[in-house]
Amino acid sequence: MKFFGLTMLVTPSDEAAVAAREAAAALAIPHHTVDFRDIFNREVIAGFCLQYSLGRTPNPCVNCNRFIKFGILLVKSRELGASAMATGHYACIEKQPTPAAWCLKRC
């Protein structure tokens, strides 16, 4: 199984990418950054803003999952050689009593 980190840029800040790059380095795995800002703004943010301006309660996660997570992110992961993909978007991270031990839990 091949492991690597993949950070998608969706906001002007690249703080998450820097933190992810550092985490990947600590794990001694490759890290890739992809710029999805244009598609994220077009497919998720613009629709959210339109629906909100019409007085509706939009759910941006629906379009993000469709176009980003299970769309272009999955395609990019496969291009990089991944046979499976796990996202940390909904993960809770807990430090364990053992030094340098962490536990990922579903939130």
N, C-alpha and C positions, 0 to 999 in steps of 0.2 A: 504494500500500500504506500502510495506517495502522499506526503504531507507538505503543505505550504500554506502561507497566509495570503489572503487576498483582501485588500481594502478597497471599497468603492467610495470615491469622492462624490458627495451629493450636495455639499455646502461649500461656500467660499473658503472656509477654514480647512487646513490640513492637519489639525491637531490629532485627530483620530488616526490618521495614516502614520504620523510620527510615533505615536504610542504603539500601534500595531507593528510597525517596523522594529521597534525596540523589543517587543515581546517575541517576535519571530527570531530575532538575533539571540535572545536569551535561550530559546528552545533549539537553536541551531537548525532552523528550517528556512527555506527561501521565502521571500515576501514579495508580492506584486501589488501595485497600486493601479487602479483603473479609474478613469475620469468619466463618471456617469452623470455629471451635473446637467448637461443639456437635456438628456432623455428624462431625467428625474424631474426637472422643472417643467418639461413639456407634458409628460404623461401623468405626473402625480400632483405637483404643486398647482399648475394652471387649472386643472380640473377641480381641485379642492377650492381654490379661490373663486372660481365661477359658481360652483354650487353654494358656497357660503354667501356670496353676494346675492344669490337668489333666495336667501332665507332658509336654505336647507342645512341639514347636519351631515356633511360629507364624511366618509370613512376613507382616508387616503391609503390605508393599508391594503385595501382591495386592489387598487391600481398599482401600488408598489409591489405587491406579491405577483401580480399578473405580468407587469412589464419589466420589473427590475429583478426581484429575487428569483422567480421561476422563469424568467425570460432571459435578459441579457447577462445577468450574473451567472446563471447556470451554463449558458453557452460559453462564456469566457472561462469558467472553471473547467469545462470539458476541453476547450482549446489548450489549456495549460496542462492537461493530462489527468485531471481528476476523474475518478470513477464514482465518487460520492461527494456530497457537499453537506457541511454542517455550518449553520450560522449561529453566532452568539448573540443575536439581537434580543432574544428573550431569555437569556441565561442569567441566573443569579450566581455570583461567585462568592464562595465562602472559604475563609482561611481555616485550615484544620490545625489541631494541636501539634502535629508533627511538623518540624521546621520545613519550610519550603513546600508544604503540601497544600493543594487547593482542591476544592470540590465544586464542580459545575452542577447546578440544580435547575430544574424547570421552575420558573416563577409562577 
